[in-house]
């Protein structure tokens, strides 16, 4: 594809002369009588080489160079100034010219300068491509890093925060509670008889159940208290500034929401229940792990005493039954009949 060259000169004879010379040399030539007309052609057609006379009405060659360099719409343009003012060449370069030719230009010199301009234009295009490629690579790396960061803190199956981020939040909540002597409660939840879903229907069904329960727990928890999946079928909820009575009410609301949920999957209606252990920060606790261990102990008691219930273990591991329901099994039936737990 021939290179596009714009000749800008108020002298028609000069335009005709240069037009014929450059067209014969294989260039696609455009002409303008002044700088203002040249700006329009640059925006509409986009020639990358401009040969402009210094002295022109309306907008002279130096004004045109300044307009090109400050334009937000014109791309890279190699500007050559035609002038008889050889003693004012520095002024032309200061205005943004890339090269100059004494007027009238000699054919051999003009063509040689245009070849040099072409090399600069090609180099500029190469650098622009490299910059775009570097920008694209950097964008891809940024996106990849964000994904890796998200993977590091998010459970892939449910989209909830994972154990790692839960432990970080537990540490922060614990330090804030100790520093300000505020309440802090913890709920540890486990799906009852979860193994039966995997054994009876396959692990893909077990995954469906976990995802559905995770959504239900997240929807029924307070927005300021995210639910975490800490492995397998275990979930954790941290409740800053929450006393044990409020935590128990929240726990039972979550338990009921799960119990009432029906999970439809490939012609089956699945139902599940959860057991929940609750603990509250106590002066006897040495660290945040003690709060988590106490909730785990309460969960163990809930499992051992019938499941589908909320249990609280207070100071000294005194067992308090908060609520208890008959044992619930992992069940599924056809849509026509959904069994009660």
N, C-alpha and C positions, 0 to 999 in steps of 0.2 A: 504494500500500500504506500503510495507516494506521500512524502511529508507535506504538511500544509504550511505555507508561508504567507504572511500578511504584509503587504507593502503599503506603507502609509506616507503619502507625500501629496502636497497641494499642487505640485507641478504635474500636469497630465502627461507630458512627454517623458518624464522620469518614470512614471508608473508604467507606461507602455513599454519603455525600454527594459526595465527590470522584469516585467511580466513575461516578455518574450524570452529573455535570457534564462530565467529560472524555469519556465515551462519546458524549454528545450533541454534543460538539464534534468528533467524528470520530476520537478516539484509541482504540487497543486497550489496555484497562486490565487490569492484574493487581494483586492485593493481597496484603499480608503483614502479620502482626500484630507482627513484631519483626525486628530486623536479621539474626538467624541464618536465619530463614525466607526473608528477602529475598535473602541470598547464594545460597541454593539456586536460587531462581527466576532470578537473574541468570545463573547458570551453565547452567541448563537451557534457558531461553527467550531470554535476551539482550536485555531491554529496554535502551534507551540513555538513558532519562530516569528518574530516581528522585526521588520526592517523599517525604521521610522526616521523621517527627516527631523532635524532639530527644530527648524523654524517653520511653523504652520499656523494658520489662523484657527480660532475657536479653542483648540487645545494642541499645544506644541509637543514635540517629541519627549521632552523632559517631564512635562505634566502627564503624558501618557504612561511613561515608566513609573511614575509615582502612583498613578491610578492602578496599574497592574499589580504593583507590590502590596498595595493596601486592600486589594479586592478580596472579598470573601467568596466570590463565585468563579473567578478565573483561576485555573490551576497554574502549574508551573509553565512559564513562558520565557523563552530566551530572547532578550531584547537587544537589537543592534541599532545604534544611532548613526545616521548619516550626517556628517557635519564638515564644514570647512573650518570650524573653530578648533583647530588642533591644540591651541593653547588653553582650551577650557575642558579638556577631556575629563579631568578629575571631577568637575561639576556634573558631568554626565553619569559617571560611575556612582557618585553620591545620590543621584536621583533614582538609581536602580538599574542602570544599563549594564548589560553583561559584556558588551563589546562595542567597538565603534569602527566606522569606515570613513575615509576621506571622500568627500563628494566632488566629482562623480566617481563611483567605485570602479575599479578595474575588474574585469570578468574573472580572471584567475584568482585574484585575492578574495573576491566575494564568494566564489564557490568553495575555496579553501576554508574560509571562515564559517560557512554554512556546514561543512563537514565537521568542523570542530564543535559547532553548536549541536549537531546531531549526536556526537559522542557524549556531550554533557547531558542532553535530554535523555539518552538511553541510560546513562549512569543514574540520573535522578529517578527514572522509572524503576530501575533495578533496586535502588535504595528504598523507594516507596513500597515496592513489593515485599522487600525484606522486613520493613517496619510493620506492614500489615500482617505478615506471617508471624512475626514476633508477638504482635498484639494478640493474634488469634491463639498462639500457643500459651501466652500468659493468661488469656481469658479461660482457656481450657484447664490450665493448671489451677487457676483460682477456683473454678467450678469443681474440679476434682478434689481440691483441698477441703472445700466446703462439704462435699459429699463424704469424704473420709472423716471429717470432724463430726458430721451428723451420724455416721455409722458408729463412731466411737461412743456416742452418748445415747443412741436410740436403739431400741429393740426392733430388729428387722421385721419380725412377724406382726407385731401389734402396733408399732409406731409410737409406743410409750417410751419414756425414759428407761434406760437399763440400770442394772445394779450399780455400775460405776458412778453414774450421775446421781443416783439415789444416795449413795454413801457421801458424796460431796455435799449434797443438800442437807443431809442429816447432820454432818459436821457443822455446817454454817448455822443451821437452825439451833443446834445444841449450844454453840458458842453464844448466839444472840440471847437464848433463853437464860443461860447461866449469867451472862453479863448484866441482864436487866431483871433477873429473877422473875421471868415470865413462864407461863405454862407451856408445855410441849407434850403432845400425845402422838402415839404411833399405832397404826393399824397394819397388821400382817394378815393377808387373806390367801386362802388356798382353795382350789377347786376340789370339791368332794368327789371321790371315786373317779378321778380323771382317767386313770389307767383303763377303765372300762371303755371309754370312747375310743382309745387307740386300739385296744384288743378286739372290740366288737365291730368297729366300723373302719378302722385304719387311721393312720397318722394324719392324713389329709383332713379327715373329719375332726380329729382332735385340734388341728390348727384352726379350723373354722370356728370351733367352740371358743378357743382362746381369744381369737380376734373379736368375736361377738361380745364376750364377757368384758374384754378390755374396753370396748366402746361403751358398754353399759356403765361400767365403773367410772370411766372418765366423764360421761354425761351427767352422772348423779353426784359426783364429787364437786366441791367448790372450786371455782376457776383458779383461785389462788393456791390450791393444794393439788398439784398434779399427781396422778397415779403412776407408779413405776412397776414394770415387770422385772422381777429379780431372778428369773430362771425358772424353767419348767412351768408349773401351773401356779406359782406363787407371785402375789402382787403386794405392794407396800404403799401406804399412804401416810405422809407426815403432816401433822396438824399443828403449826405454830400458834401460840396464843390461844390454845384450845384446852380447856379442862377435860377431865376424864368423863364427866357426865355428858358434855356435848359430843365428845368423841364416840361414846357408846351410841348416842342417838344417830350420829352419822353412820356408824358401822351397821346398825340395824337397817337403816334406810338403804344402804348398798346391798345388804343381804337380801332384803325383800325385792329390790329391783332385779337382782339376778334370778331369784326364785320365780318371779313372774314372767321372765323372759322366755319367749319361744324362738328357737333358732331353726329356720327352714333351710334344708340343704338336700337337693336332689331327691325330692319326694319324701324326705323324713322331716319330722318335727322333733327337734332335740331340746331337752331341758336339762339344766344343771343347777347345782346349789354351791354355795361357798361357806366355809367356816372362817371366822375372824377372831384373831386375838388382839386385845387392846392393852396398851400400857401408857403410863404417864410419867414424866420426869419426876424423880424422887430425890430428896437430898442425899440419900444413901448411895445413889448411882455415882460411880467414879468417872464414867465417860459415856459417850453417845452409844457405844456398842451395848452398854447395859440396858438402855431403853429398848433396843432392838431385840436383845435376848429375852427380855421380860415379855415382849409381845409374842415372840416365838413360843415361849413357855405357855402363854395363854392360848395360843393357837393349838398347841399340842393337846391341851386339856379339852378344847372344843372338839377336836377330832375324836378324842378318846371317849367323849361323853355323848356322842350321837350325831355330830356334824350338823350343818345348816343352822348354826347358832353363833352367838357372839359371847366370848368369854373375856373376863378381865382378871388379871392376876395383880393384886395389890402388893404393898410392902410386905416383905417376909414371905412372899409367894402364897398369900392367902387367896384361895380360889373363890371368885364371885361369879355366880351364874347370872348373866344379864338377860338372856333369853334362850330358849331351847325349843327346837322343833324336832319331830320324829326324823329319824335318819333318812337321807335322800340319796337315791342311787342315780347314776348316769343312765338316762333312759332315752329311747327314741321310738317313735311309732309313725305310721302313715298319717298324713294330714287329717284324715277323717276322725281320728281319735287321739287327743293329746292327754296322756296320763297325768294324774296328780302325783305329787311326790309323796 
